[in-house]
Structures are given as C-alpha cells and as structure tokens.
Amino acid sequence: MVRTVAAQIEENIAAVRARIAAAAERAGRNPADVQIVAVTKTHGPEVILAAYEAGLRHFGENRVEEAEGKIAALRADLPPDGVWHMVGHIQSRKTADVAALFEWVHSVDRFKVARRLSEAAQRLGRTLEVLLEINLSGEKSKFGYDLSRWPDDAAQGEAFFAEVAHLLELPNLHWQGLMTMAPYTTDAETVRPIFRRLRLLREALRSRFPALDWPHLSMGMSGDFEVAVEEGATMVRIGTALFGPRT
Ligand SMILES: *Cc1c(COP(=O)(O)O)cnc(C)c1O
C-alpha cells in the first residue's frame, strides 16, 4: 500500500516535471528556473516523505494550525534541506507561528501582517523570504493587494507602490517577488491575462525599486500551471496533480 502510494507520487512528479519542461521550452525558458512547491495540505507525513524521497524539497501549507504539528514531526524525520512555504491567508495573531515554522511566506497582503512577521523574525534571529500576494481578478473571495484595475487605473498602482516603499523598510523581510491566485476555471487559457499582468507588475516594481531584483513569480496551480510557466512563473504551487484529490 505505502509502496504503491510512493510509486504513484513518483510517477506524478515525473509527469508534472515533464509538463513544466514542455511549457518552459514553448516560452524559451529554462525549466530549471521553475521551482515546484508541493502543496501538502490535508496530506499526512508519509505522503510528504514520499515526495521528498522522489526529489522534491519545497513544500507548501495554507493553514498554520495544520502545518504546526506536521512540520515539527517532519523536521525530525527529514534531512534539514526541506524548505517550507506558507501559501495561505495569514491572520495577524498567527504571525509569530508563521515566522517560526516557514522559511518562505507567499501571502503577505497587508502592512500589519508584514510588520508583525518582521518583528517575529527579528525575535527569532532570522530573515523570512517573502512575496506580496496580489489580487488581479478583483474577486471578493480572494486576498491580496487589489490591483484588479491596474494598469488602466494608474492611481491603484501608485497606492500600491507607496505601500511597497513602506514595506521595504521592514528589516527582517527579504522581498522575493509576487504571488497570485487566478480565478478557478476549466479553461486555463482564460487566466493567461492574469499571469501576464503579474509579470508586468513585477516589471513595474523593478523600475520603481531597482535595488531589488524581485526574482520570483509564484503563480500556477494544478489546473493552470503550464500557462503560468509560459507567462514566467518561477514557482508553481501544486497539490492535486502530485497527490491526487483532497478528501
Ligand atoms: C491548495 C493550494 C494550491 C494547490 O492547489 P491544487 O489545485 O491542488 O494544485 C496552491 N496555492 C494555494 C494558495 C493553495 O491553497
């Protein structure tokens, strides 16, 4: 049974890697520039260990409560090169836990959370790798800085850039780029403009804040990661395509 699960995960990882490589090649990109973040929410340690055995090193969780026990248990069993990414919405009262558990945070969506993450990281003597979550679709169900009318609405961009200037002063956060969640769709092509706009926003950030490289675009999930890679994703957050449907 366990053997079968591990073999299936290994096969799924190979298939996802092949699809990423094909998408990267279509866009003239190097597949090595696309990191898989395996989203392991709802899955137990044996699944995560199997993914590690099969070569994955980056793991993502979306809820602090769930991640706490799991990451602690796995840190004991895994070699120390596993890297944990927080990809879900963060409540400000959970920032100290997030700073202690994760190396990367993809979901910084307001100043208060950023400030508290920086303060918690400082107390722990560490720096967090962070991404700004951006809402490009304007869906009310989505978190992130609202840039749903950018670039047409320049004022919306200016408000965001003013916030970024403020965020860059926080000492224990290392700004790595941008993250977005595209609307759910059965036709991945319809989300291409969303991914393209995240890339354009990164270009705008680079020209406003040239001291930073803003290297990462965290975009693309099981249903749309190939389109995201074609549009420049450097991190794809994938659960279902690796581990099957969540029960
Ligand atoms: C669950 C989740 C994913 C992965 O979704 P799949 O469709 O299962 O690949 C990616 N990003 C975030 C923020 C998630 O919560």
py3Dmol code that shows the C-alpha trace and the ligand (Angstrom):
import py3Dmol

protein = """\
ATOM      1  CA  MET A   1       0.000   0.000   0.000  1.00  0.00           C
ATOM      2  CA  VAL A   2       2.619   2.522   1.120  1.00  0.00           C
ATOM      3  CA  ARG A   3       4.821   1.345  -1.739  1.00  0.00           C
ATOM      4  CA  THR A   4       2.008   1.959  -4.199  1.00  0.00           C
ATOM      5  CA  VAL A   5       1.366   5.457  -2.874  1.00  0.00           C
ATOM      6  CA  ALA A   6       5.069   6.300  -3.107  1.00  0.00           C
ATOM      7  CA  ALA A   7       5.304   4.891  -6.646  1.00  0.00           C
ATOM      8  CA  GLN A   8       2.253   6.879  -7.705  1.00  0.00           C
ATOM      9  CA  ILE A   9       3.695  10.097  -6.286  1.00  0.00           C
ATOM     10  CA  GLU A  10       6.980   9.474  -8.057  1.00  0.00           C
ATOM     11  CA  GLU A  11       5.116   8.986 -11.330  1.00  0.00           C
ATOM     12  CA  ASN A  12       3.042  12.138 -10.769  1.00  0.00           C
ATOM     13  CA  ILE A  13       6.154  14.195 -10.043  1.00  0.00           C
ATOM     14  CA  ALA A  14       7.776  12.978 -13.265  1.00  0.00           C
ATOM     15  CA  ALA A  15       4.642  13.866 -15.237  1.00  0.00           C
ATOM     16  CA  VAL A  16       4.421  17.354 -13.699  1.00  0.00           C
ATOM     17  CA  ARG A  17       8.123  17.949 -14.341  1.00  0.00           C
ATOM     18  CA  ALA A  18       7.698  16.929 -17.986  1.00  0.00           C
ATOM     19  CA  ARG A  19       4.733  19.293 -18.407  1.00  0.00           C
ATOM     20  CA  ILE A  20       6.697  22.153 -16.797  1.00  0.00           C
ATOM     21  CA  ALA A  21       9.659  21.441 -19.079  1.00  0.00           C
ATOM     22  CA  ALA A  22       7.464  21.450 -22.195  1.00  0.00           C
ATOM     23  CA  ALA A  23       5.777  24.712 -21.151  1.00  0.00           C
ATOM     24  CA  ALA A  24       9.140  26.331 -20.373  1.00  0.00           C
ATOM     25  CA  GLU A  25      10.505  25.274 -23.750  1.00  0.00           C
ATOM     26  CA  ARG A  26       7.489  26.710 -25.560  1.00  0.00           C
ATOM     27  CA  ALA A  27       8.293  30.035 -23.893  1.00  0.00           C
ATOM     28  CA  GLY A  28      12.052  29.825 -24.495  1.00  0.00           C
ATOM     29  CA  ARG A  29      12.684  29.456 -20.766  1.00  0.00           C
ATOM     30  CA  ASN A  30      14.965  27.159 -18.814  1.00  0.00           C
ATOM     31  CA  PRO A  31      12.851  24.556 -16.951  1.00  0.00           C
ATOM     32  CA  ALA A  32      15.390  24.718 -14.104  1.00  0.00           C
ATOM     33  CA  ASP A  33      14.108  28.227 -13.374  1.00  0.00           C
ATOM     34  CA  VAL A  34      10.738  26.829 -12.295  1.00  0.00           C
ATOM     35  CA  GLN A  35      10.505  25.536  -8.731  1.00  0.00           C
ATOM     36  CA  ILE A  36       7.777  23.102  -7.728  1.00  0.00           C
ATOM     37  CA  VAL A  37       6.266  23.980  -4.363  1.00  0.00           C
ATOM     38  CA  ALA A  38       4.389  20.809  -3.414  1.00  0.00           C
ATOM     39  CA  VAL A  39       1.236  21.874  -1.592  1.00  0.00           C
ATOM     40  CA  THR A  40       0.742  19.171   1.025  1.00  0.00           C
ATOM     41  CA  LYS A  41      -2.339  20.485   2.862  1.00  0.00           C
ATOM     42  CA  THR A  42      -4.639  17.669   4.071  1.00  0.00           C
ATOM     43  CA  HIS A  43      -1.900  15.095   3.355  1.00  0.00           C
ATOM     44  CA  GLY A  44      -0.027  13.225   6.048  1.00  0.00           C
ATOM     45  CA  PRO A  45       3.687  12.842   6.730  1.00  0.00           C
ATOM     46  CA  GLU A  46       4.024   9.616   4.689  1.00  0.00           C
ATOM     47  CA  VAL A  47       2.930  11.437   1.542  1.00  0.00           C
ATOM     48  CA  ILE A  48       5.368  14.278   2.211  1.00  0.00           C
ATOM     49  CA  LEU A  49       8.202  11.843   2.923  1.00  0.00           C
ATOM     50  CA  ALA A  50       7.463  10.033  -0.334  1.00  0.00           C
ATOM     51  CA  ALA A  51       7.629  13.337  -2.212  1.00  0.00           C
ATOM     52  CA  TYR A  52      10.930  14.099  -0.504  1.00  0.00           C
ATOM     53  CA  GLU A  53      12.293  10.675  -1.435  1.00  0.00           C
ATOM     54  CA  ALA A  54      11.254  11.345  -5.027  1.00  0.00           C
ATOM     55  CA  GLY A  55      13.332  14.522  -5.049  1.00  0.00           C
ATOM     56  CA  LEU A  56      11.074  17.399  -4.024  1.00  0.00           C
ATOM     57  CA  ARG A  57      12.439  19.840  -1.426  1.00  0.00           C
ATOM     58  CA  HIS A  58       9.912  22.674  -1.334  1.00  0.00           C
ATOM     59  CA  PHE A  59       6.623  22.098   0.489  1.00  0.00           C
ATOM     60  CA  GLY A  60       3.671  24.395   0.960  1.00  0.00           C
ATOM     61  CA  GLU A  61       0.896  24.578   3.538  1.00  0.00           C
ATOM     62  CA  ASN A  62      -2.012  27.002   3.716  1.00  0.00           C
ATOM     63  CA  ARG A  63      -3.126  26.786   7.369  1.00  0.00           C
ATOM     64  CA  VAL A  64      -0.899  27.410  10.368  1.00  0.00           C
ATOM     65  CA  GLU A  65      -2.928  25.129  12.650  1.00  0.00           C
ATOM     66  CA  GLU A  66      -2.492  22.191  10.288  1.00  0.00           C
ATOM     67  CA  ALA A  67       1.132  22.925   9.473  1.00  0.00           C
ATOM     68  CA  GLU A  68       2.291  23.167  13.082  1.00  0.00           C
ATOM     69  CA  GLY A  69       2.253  19.509  14.086  1.00  0.00           C
ATOM     70  CA  LYS A  70       3.116  18.275  10.622  1.00  0.00           C
ATOM     71  CA  ILE A  71       6.217  20.387  10.128  1.00  0.00           C
ATOM     72  CA  ALA A  72       7.508  19.685  13.632  1.00  0.00           C
ATOM     73  CA  ALA A  73       7.131  15.917  13.074  1.00  0.00           C
ATOM     74  CA  LEU A  74       8.747  16.065   9.657  1.00  0.00           C
ATOM     75  CA  ARG A  75      11.675  18.211  10.703  1.00  0.00           C
ATOM     76  CA  ALA A  76      12.619  15.335  12.974  1.00  0.00           C
ATOM     77  CA  ASP A  77      12.418  12.775  10.122  1.00  0.00           C
ATOM     78  CA  LEU A  78      13.525  14.754   7.104  1.00  0.00           C
ATOM     79  CA  PRO A  79      17.063  15.775   6.290  1.00  0.00           C
ATOM     80  CA  PRO A  80      17.349  19.506   7.035  1.00  0.00           C
ATOM     81  CA  ASP A  81      17.135  20.625   3.413  1.00  0.00           C
ATOM     82  CA  GLY A  82      13.333  20.628   3.243  1.00  0.00           C
ATOM     83  CA  VAL A  83      12.011  24.176   2.763  1.00  0.00           C
ATOM     84  CA  TRP A  84       8.532  25.175   3.961  1.00  0.00           C
ATOM     85  CA  HIS A  85       6.349  27.754   2.254  1.00  0.00           C
ATOM     86  CA  MET A  86       3.273  29.396   3.762  1.00  0.00           C
ATOM     87  CA  VAL A  87       0.879  29.912   0.853  1.00  0.00           C
ATOM     88  CA  GLY A  88      -2.430  30.611   2.637  1.00  0.00           C
ATOM     89  CA  HIS A  89      -4.061  33.634   4.220  1.00  0.00           C
ATOM     90  CA  ILE A  90      -2.400  34.813   7.439  1.00  0.00           C
ATOM     91  CA  GLN A  91      -4.289  36.112  10.452  1.00  0.00           C
ATOM     92  CA  SER A  92      -2.232  38.720  12.287  1.00  0.00           C
ATOM     93  CA  ARG A  93      -2.443  36.801  15.565  1.00  0.00           C
ATOM     94  CA  LYS A  94      -0.688  33.879  13.813  1.00  0.00           C
ATOM     95  CA  THR A  95       2.335  35.785  12.533  1.00  0.00           C
ATOM     96  CA  ALA A  96       4.707  34.579  15.269  1.00  0.00           C
ATOM     97  CA  ASP A  97       3.857  30.954  14.422  1.00  0.00           C
ATOM     98  CA  VAL A  98       4.316  31.591  10.715  1.00  0.00           C
ATOM     99  CA  ALA A  99       7.737  33.172  11.297  1.00  0.00           C
ATOM    100  CA  ALA A 100       8.831  30.192  13.390  1.00  0.00           C
ATOM    101  CA  LEU A 101       7.580  27.461  11.036  1.00  0.00           C
ATOM    102  CA  PHE A 102       8.216  28.668   7.498  1.00  0.00           C
ATOM    103  CA  GLU A 103      11.219  29.891   5.513  1.00  0.00           C
ATOM    104  CA  TRP A 104       9.039  31.419   2.792  1.00  0.00           C
ATOM    105  CA  VAL A 105       5.765  33.330   3.003  1.00  0.00           C
ATOM    106  CA  HIS A 106       3.848  33.815  -0.270  1.00  0.00           C
ATOM    107  CA  SER A 107       0.806  35.536   1.186  1.00  0.00           C
ATOM    108  CA  VAL A 108       1.826  38.917   2.606  1.00  0.00           C
ATOM    109  CA  ASP A 109      -1.252  41.014   1.870  1.00  0.00           C
ATOM    110  CA  ARG A 110      -1.194  43.941   4.335  1.00  0.00           C
ATOM    111  CA  PHE A 111       1.244  46.072   6.270  1.00  0.00           C
ATOM    112  CA  LYS A 112       0.180  44.869   9.697  1.00  0.00           C
ATOM    113  CA  VAL A 113       0.971  41.264   8.830  1.00  0.00           C
ATOM    114  CA  ALA A 114       4.292  42.233   7.253  1.00  0.00           C
ATOM    115  CA  ARG A 115       5.315  44.308  10.281  1.00  0.00           C
ATOM    116  CA  ARG A 116       4.400  41.544  12.692  1.00  0.00           C
ATOM    117  CA  LEU A 117       6.231  38.909  10.603  1.00  0.00           C
ATOM    118  CA  SER A 118       9.331  41.110  10.579  1.00  0.00           C
ATOM    119  CA  GLU A 119       9.165  41.631  14.343  1.00  0.00           C
ATOM    120  CA  ALA A 120       8.670  37.922  14.992  1.00  0.00           C
ATOM    121  CA  ALA A 121      11.535  37.021  12.651  1.00  0.00           C
ATOM    122  CA  GLN A 122      13.755  39.524  14.437  1.00  0.00           C
ATOM    123  CA  ARG A 123      12.991  37.913  17.800  1.00  0.00           C
ATOM    124  CA  LEU A 124      13.951  34.557  16.283  1.00  0.00           C
ATOM    125  CA  GLY A 125      17.141  35.965  14.776  1.00  0.00           C
ATOM    126  CA  ARG A 126      16.113  35.078  11.234  1.00  0.00           C
ATOM    127  CA  THR A 127      15.029  36.623   7.959  1.00  0.00           C
ATOM    128  CA  LEU A 128      11.955  35.464   6.057  1.00  0.00           C
ATOM    129  CA  GLU A 129      11.780  35.180   2.263  1.00  0.00           C
ATOM    130  CA  VAL A 130       8.528  36.915   1.351  1.00  0.00           C
ATOM    131  CA  LEU A 131       6.220  37.537  -1.590  1.00  0.00           C
ATOM    132  CA  LEU A 132       3.430  40.072  -1.930  1.00  0.00           C
ATOM    133  CA  GLU A 133       0.063  38.493  -2.682  1.00  0.00           C
ATOM    134  CA  ILE A 134      -1.744  40.342  -5.445  1.00  0.00           C
ATOM    135  CA  ASN A 135      -5.441  40.180  -6.337  1.00  0.00           C
ATOM    136  CA  LEU A 136      -5.635  40.818 -10.074  1.00  0.00           C
ATOM    137  CA  SER A 137      -9.114  39.448 -10.733  1.00  0.00           C
ATOM    138  CA  GLY A 138     -10.962  41.622  -8.213  1.00  0.00           C
ATOM    139  CA  GLU A 139     -12.828  38.566  -6.895  1.00  0.00           C
ATOM    140  CA  LYS A 140     -14.073  39.353  -3.404  1.00  0.00           C
ATOM    141  CA  SER A 141     -13.238  35.829  -2.264  1.00  0.00           C
ATOM    142  CA  LYS A 142      -9.524  36.427  -2.949  1.00  0.00           C
ATOM    143  CA  PHE A 143      -6.974  38.004  -0.650  1.00  0.00           C
ATOM    144  CA  GLY A 144      -4.082  40.190  -1.717  1.00  0.00           C
ATOM    145  CA  TYR A 145      -3.395  43.772  -2.666  1.00  0.00           C
ATOM    146  CA  ASP A 146      -6.161  44.873  -5.012  1.00  0.00           C
ATOM    147  CA  LEU A 147      -4.618  45.610  -8.399  1.00  0.00           C
ATOM    148  CA  SER A 148      -7.647  44.479 -10.335  1.00  0.00           C
ATOM    149  CA  ARG A 149      -7.818  47.766 -12.275  1.00  0.00           C
ATOM    150  CA  TRP A 150      -4.073  48.181 -12.824  1.00  0.00           C
ATOM    151  CA  PRO A 151      -2.527  49.213 -15.216  1.00  0.00           C
ATOM    152  CA  ASP A 152      -5.576  51.059 -16.613  1.00  0.00           C
ATOM    153  CA  ASP A 153      -6.157  52.722 -13.257  1.00  0.00           C
ATOM    154  CA  ALA A 154      -2.778  54.318 -12.553  1.00  0.00           C
ATOM    155  CA  ALA A 155      -3.872  55.560  -9.109  1.00  0.00           C
ATOM    156  CA  GLN A 156      -4.364  51.995  -7.958  1.00  0.00           C
ATOM    157  CA  GLY A 157      -0.752  51.302  -8.912  1.00  0.00           C
ATOM    158  CA  GLU A 158       0.529  54.413  -7.150  1.00  0.00           C
ATOM    159  CA  ALA A 159      -1.186  53.458  -3.896  1.00  0.00           C
ATOM    160  CA  PHE A 160       0.435  50.040  -4.098  1.00  0.00           C
ATOM    161  CA  PHE A 161       3.915  51.411  -4.837  1.00  0.00           C
ATOM    162  CA  ALA A 162       3.624  53.771  -1.859  1.00  0.00           C
ATOM    163  CA  GLU A 163       2.806  50.762   0.321  1.00  0.00           C
ATOM    164  CA  VAL A 164       5.769  48.825  -1.088  1.00  0.00           C
ATOM    165  CA  ALA A 165       8.136  51.708  -0.237  1.00  0.00           C
ATOM    166  CA  HIS A 166       6.916  51.389   3.343  1.00  0.00           C
ATOM    167  CA  LEU A 167       7.199  47.585   3.369  1.00  0.00           C
ATOM    168  CA  LEU A 168      10.803  47.688   2.171  1.00  0.00           C
ATOM    169  CA  GLU A 169      11.798  49.382   5.429  1.00  0.00           C
ATOM    170  CA  LEU A 170      10.929  46.317   7.495  1.00  0.00           C
ATOM    171  CA  PRO A 171      14.293  44.876   8.493  1.00  0.00           C
ATOM    172  CA  ASN A 172      13.755  41.124   8.693  1.00  0.00           C
ATOM    173  CA  LEU A 173      11.883  40.503   5.459  1.00  0.00           C
ATOM    174  CA  HIS A 174      13.652  39.677   2.228  1.00  0.00           C
ATOM    175  CA  TRP A 175      11.352  40.634  -0.651  1.00  0.00           C
ATOM    176  CA  GLN A 176      11.452  37.991  -3.369  1.00  0.00           C
ATOM    177  CA  GLY A 177       8.560  38.887  -5.665  1.00  0.00           C
ATOM    178  CA  LEU A 178       4.851  38.429  -6.218  1.00  0.00           C
ATOM    179  CA  MET A 179       2.195  35.762  -5.810  1.00  0.00           C
ATOM    180  CA  THR A 180      -1.291  35.496  -7.259  1.00  0.00           C
ATOM    181  CA  MET A 181      -4.195  33.085  -7.379  1.00  0.00           C
ATOM    182  CA  ALA A 182      -6.031  33.023 -10.695  1.00  0.00           C
ATOM    183  CA  PRO A 183      -9.805  32.550 -10.767  1.00  0.00           C
ATOM    184  CA  TYR A 184     -10.850  28.918 -10.859  1.00  0.00           C
ATOM    185  CA  THR A 185     -11.551  27.861 -14.424  1.00  0.00           C
ATOM    186  CA  THR A 186     -11.763  24.749 -16.543  1.00  0.00           C
ATOM    187  CA  ASP A 187     -10.101  26.568 -19.436  1.00  0.00           C
ATOM    188  CA  ALA A 188      -6.605  27.593 -18.368  1.00  0.00           C
ATOM    189  CA  GLU A 189      -6.244  29.957 -21.318  1.00  0.00           C
ATOM    190  CA  THR A 190      -8.791  32.339 -19.783  1.00  0.00           C
ATOM    191  CA  VAL A 191      -6.376  33.025 -16.901  1.00  0.00           C
ATOM    192  CA  ARG A 192      -3.403  33.852 -19.111  1.00  0.00           C
ATOM    193  CA  PRO A 193      -4.024  37.639 -18.884  1.00  0.00           C
ATOM    194  CA  ILE A 194      -3.904  37.394 -15.077  1.00  0.00           C
ATOM    195  CA  PHE A 195      -0.481  35.734 -15.131  1.00  0.00           C
ATOM    196  CA  ARG A 196       0.728  38.174 -17.753  1.00  0.00           C
ATOM    197  CA  ARG A 197      -0.324  41.129 -15.597  1.00  0.00           C
ATOM    198  CA  LEU A 198       1.562  39.730 -12.595  1.00  0.00           C
ATOM    199  CA  ARG A 199       4.686  39.657 -14.767  1.00  0.00           C
ATOM    200  CA  LEU A 200       4.036  43.252 -15.890  1.00  0.00           C
ATOM    201  CA  LEU A 201       3.587  44.325 -12.282  1.00  0.00           C
ATOM    202  CA  ARG A 202       6.960  42.771 -11.490  1.00  0.00           C
ATOM    203  CA  GLU A 203       8.471  44.855 -14.319  1.00  0.00           C
ATOM    204  CA  ALA A 204       6.884  47.983 -12.839  1.00  0.00           C
ATOM    205  CA  LEU A 205       8.286  47.117  -9.389  1.00  0.00           C
ATOM    206  CA  ARG A 206      11.725  46.578 -10.858  1.00  0.00           C
ATOM    207  CA  SER A 207      11.744  50.021 -12.398  1.00  0.00           C
ATOM    208  CA  ARG A 208      10.361  51.674  -9.233  1.00  0.00           C
ATOM    209  CA  PHE A 209      12.556  49.787  -6.793  1.00  0.00           C
ATOM    210  CA  PRO A 210      15.666  48.813  -8.757  1.00  0.00           C
ATOM    211  CA  ALA A 211      17.689  47.988  -5.653  1.00  0.00           C
ATOM    212  CA  LEU A 212      15.764  44.707  -5.527  1.00  0.00           C
ATOM    213  CA  ASP A 213      15.564  42.129  -8.277  1.00  0.00           C
ATOM    214  CA  TRP A 214      12.050  40.810  -7.483  1.00  0.00           C
ATOM    215  CA  PRO A 215      13.108  37.439  -8.920  1.00  0.00           C
ATOM    216  CA  HIS A 216      10.027  35.344  -8.170  1.00  0.00           C
ATOM    217  CA  LEU A 217       6.546  34.986  -9.583  1.00  0.00           C
ATOM    218  CA  SER A 218       4.559  32.415  -7.598  1.00  0.00           C
ATOM    219  CA  MET A 219       1.667  31.563  -9.887  1.00  0.00           C
ATOM    220  CA  GLY A 220       0.034  28.454 -11.293  1.00  0.00           C
ATOM    221  CA  MET A 221      -1.689  25.540  -9.570  1.00  0.00           C
ATOM    222  CA  SER A 222      -2.703  22.065 -10.787  1.00  0.00           C
ATOM    223  CA  GLY A 223      -5.260  23.381 -13.274  1.00  0.00           C
ATOM    224  CA  ASP A 224      -3.231  26.164 -14.838  1.00  0.00           C
ATOM    225  CA  PHE A 225       0.493  25.775 -14.132  1.00  0.00           C
ATOM    226  CA  GLU A 226       1.532  25.297 -17.756  1.00  0.00           C
ATOM    227  CA  VAL A 227       0.029  28.642 -18.780  1.00  0.00           C
ATOM    228  CA  ALA A 228       1.673  30.209 -15.697  1.00  0.00           C
ATOM    229  CA  VAL A 229       5.071  28.809 -16.720  1.00  0.00           C
ATOM    230  CA  GLU A 230       4.614  30.143 -20.248  1.00  0.00           C
ATOM    231  CA  GLU A 231       3.962  33.561 -18.694  1.00  0.00           C
ATOM    232  CA  GLY A 232       7.025  33.497 -16.456  1.00  0.00           C
ATOM    233  CA  ALA A 233       6.196  31.626 -13.227  1.00  0.00           C
ATOM    234  CA  THR A 234       9.296  30.764 -11.199  1.00  0.00           C
ATOM    235  CA  MET A 235       7.313  28.928  -8.509  1.00  0.00           C
ATOM    236  CA  VAL A 236       4.282  26.772  -9.195  1.00  0.00           C
ATOM    237  CA  ARG A 237       2.203  25.696  -6.194  1.00  0.00           C
ATOM    238  CA  ILE A 238       0.907  22.228  -6.950  1.00  0.00           C
ATOM    239  CA  GLY A 239      -1.183  19.889  -4.833  1.00  0.00           C
ATOM    240  CA  THR A 240      -3.738  17.784  -6.704  1.00  0.00           C
ATOM    241  CA  ALA A 241      -1.568  16.963  -9.730  1.00  0.00           C
ATOM    242  CA  LEU A 242       1.044  15.467  -7.382  1.00  0.00           C
ATOM    243  CA  PHE A 243      -1.022  13.902  -4.616  1.00  0.00           C
ATOM    244  CA  GLY A 244      -4.479  13.344  -6.083  1.00  0.00           C
ATOM    245  CA  PRO A 245      -7.728  14.930  -4.955  1.00  0.00           C
ATOM    246  CA  ARG A 246      -8.001  16.118  -1.365  1.00  0.00           C
ATOM    247  CA  THR A 247     -10.615  14.240   0.628  1.00  0.00           C
TER     248      THR A 247
END
"""
ligand_1 = """\
15
LIG
C -4.237 24.349 -2.286
C -3.434 25.443 -2.847
C -2.664 25.253 -4.012
C -2.629 23.949 -4.783
O -3.839 23.702 -5.408
P -4.034 22.462 -6.421
O -5.123 22.918 -7.315
O -4.387 21.302 -5.594
O -2.753 22.283 -7.147
C -1.919 26.323 -4.464
N -1.916 27.512 -3.831
C -2.628 27.731 -2.709
C -2.572 29.064 -2.059
C -3.417 26.713 -2.195
O -4.127 26.927 -1.075
"""
view = py3Dmol.view(width=600, height=400)
view.addModel(protein, "pdb")
view.setStyle({"model": 0}, {"cartoon": {"style": "trace"}})
view.addModel(ligand_1, "xyz")
view.setStyle({"model": 1}, {"stick": {}})
view.zoomTo()
view.show()
